[in-house]
Amino acid sequence: MGSTIPRTGIEQPFLIDPPEHIRNTHELERINDISPMLKMAIVEDYRMRENSRVVSLAKTVYDCEKESPHYRNLLEYLDPESQIRISRPTANGRPLENPKLSAKNRYYKELNPWYVPYAYHGRGGKQGRKSSKAPESPAPNLADEDDVLIFESRFESGNLKKAIQLDKNEYELVLKPDHNTKNYTQWFYFKVSNTRKYREYIFHIINFVKPDSQYNDGMMPLVYSTMEAEKSNLGWYRAGYDIAYY
C-alpha cells in the first residue's frame, strides 16, 4: 500500500523521517560583543592559516549526489526493500496512474551512511567495514580506530552536498544551493557522527554567498547533541569558538 507524501523533486535518496529534536533550550543566549579590531584580527588569522595550510588528505567522505564507493554495489548501498512506494494522485477515487518507484522521488525508511568506517584488529590493519551484521572486532588500539566523521544530510531541510577531509580533524564542506535560486547558500543543516570526546574539529564551509555575517560579530552556530538531549534534556544551543566568516 502506498503512502501520500510530498515529492522531493530531486534525483537523490531521501529519508522519509526527519531528525527529531526536543525544544528545551537555554532561556537566553547572548551574542558576544567583539570589537572591530578583534574581528579583523580573527579573520586575518584565518586567511593566513588558509594560505599556509598544507593539505595532507583531500579525501571525499560524503557526496549526496554520487553513489558511495564504499559498498560492493548499488543494492548494498541503497536497499530497495527500504524504499517507500509513493501513491499517485487520484481522480474520483481512482489513481491516475499505477503507483511505482520513482527515480526522482526516492524516499527510504533507512539509508546507509555514505562513508563506512573500517574495522581494525589491533596492529594487523584494516579487516573490512564495520557492520551491524558482523561480529564485533577485538578492542582496537585508539590509534588504529577509523575516526573519520560520518556526515548525513539526506533528510528534510538538510543541505550539505559534499564533505572533504583535509586533515585528521579538519574538513571542507560544500553546501547545496536553495532550490529555484541562483546558487543561494547562507544557512546550513547537517548531521555528524563518529566523533571523539575531547577532540577539536575544524569545518570550512566554502560556498557562502554573503560578503559578511554576524558570525564575525560573535554569533555561534546552533548545535544539537543527542547525548546532551538524553543526559540533560537540552535541545538546540549555541557552541563553537575561533569562528571567522570571510
Secondary structure as UniProt FT lines:
FT   STRAND          13..15
FT   HELIX           36..51
FT   STRAND          59..63
FT   TURN            64..65
FT   TURN            69..70
FT   HELIX           74..77
FT   HELIX           80..82
FT   STRAND          90..91
FT   TURN            92..93
FT   STRAND          94..95
FT   STRAND          106..108
FT   STRAND          118..120
FT   TURN            122..123
FT   STRAND          126..129
FT   HELIX           142..144
FT   STRAND          150..152
FT   TURN            156..157
FT   STRAND          160..167
FT   TURN            168..169
FT   STRAND          170..175
FT   TURN            179..180
FT   STRAND          191..193
FT   TURN            197..198
FT   STRAND          202..205
FT   HELIX           214..217
FT   STRAND          222..223
FT   HELIX           226..232
FT   STRAND          237..238
//
